Amino acid sequence: MTTIRPEPLTAAAFVPFGDVLEATGTPDRMINEGLCARFHDRARLDFGPGGRPGISIFRAEPRSLPLTLSMVERHPDGSQAFIPMDAHPFLVVVAPDRGGTPGTPRAFLTAPYQGINLHRGTWHGVLSPLHPPGIFAVIDRIGDTPNLQEHRFRTAYQITT
Amino acid sequence: MTTIRPEPLTAAAFVPFGDVLEATGTPDRMINEGLCARFHDRARLDFGPGGRPGISIFRAEPRSLPLTLSMVERHPDGSQAFIPMDAHPFLVVVAPDRGGTPGTPRAFLTAPYQGINLHRGTWHGVLSPLHPPGIFAVIDRIGDTPNLQEHRFRTAYQITT
């Protein structure tokens, strides 16, 4: 079984997969009489034809490492953002697309105060908090299509610490 | 100076102003082979003509109570959701509209794992975390209009503990 070691999540490393949502660098503007920094419009949202954006709340079972990764999924019709509602790191698993199926996955460990936006069609593992209660706000496509493709790996990967 | 005491934030009390984004009640569906509860499409989003949704990150100076409330603002062209990226409570100030100006404000104190979505045009106070670093994901309208009205109260209110 191939093992994958999580990398720290950075915007540069995550470019092929999506956006890192965080308060870094120079704010785009100061609002509220200088009391609030706005890092403006940081996600490439795309809800496709016939879709609209929605905010849902996910509560996922915490996982722990090492973790067996046997499948990934993707949403062909829309982007999907995950905003953690506490400051615990969580695990992000993504994979490049290789002609319609996922290539070798990569794993990232978030820092406190990082969220992500997966670009439309990005292969990814299921939501994997590492601490309870695992509550996230999710901004994704509301629509009538199934908007889900799953891929089960012939041989599972193991994500280690 | 009129004093206002914060109420606990509940969905029922917040109906006139917006949506409470939280994982309560029965999930709308279970996903990821039963490992994740989805509370589906919980915000009334409205980005108006010529607008589109965006995700921005706000980092606001923490405030403390008692707090002097001298003004509120509203965004006539779009809804605005605030998702705290840690589990600290924050202060939410809103006011009903009375013919184009705000009526008497109300204050709410969130519980951990609660976010809010202010409906389009709702009068509200500026983002008021009570703990550092005060980082929130904000889902609001990206567009070319000013989308901001401010109202300064003739007499300020004091929000107490």
Interface residues (C-beta under 8 A of the other chain):
Chain A: L21 E22 A23 P27 I31 N32 L35 C36 A37 R38 F39 H40 D41 R42 A43 L45 R52 P53 G54 I55 S56 I57 F58 R59 A60 E61 A81 I83 P84 M85 D86 A87 P112 Y113 G115 N117 V126 L127 P133 I135 A137 V138 I139 I142
Chain B: L21 E22 A23 P27 I31 N32 L35 C36 A37 R38 F39 H40 D41 R42 A43 L45 R52 P53 G54 I55 S56 I57 F58 R59 A60 E61 A81 I83 P84 M85 D86 A87 P112 Y113 G115 N117 V126 L127 P133 I135 A137 V138 I139 I142
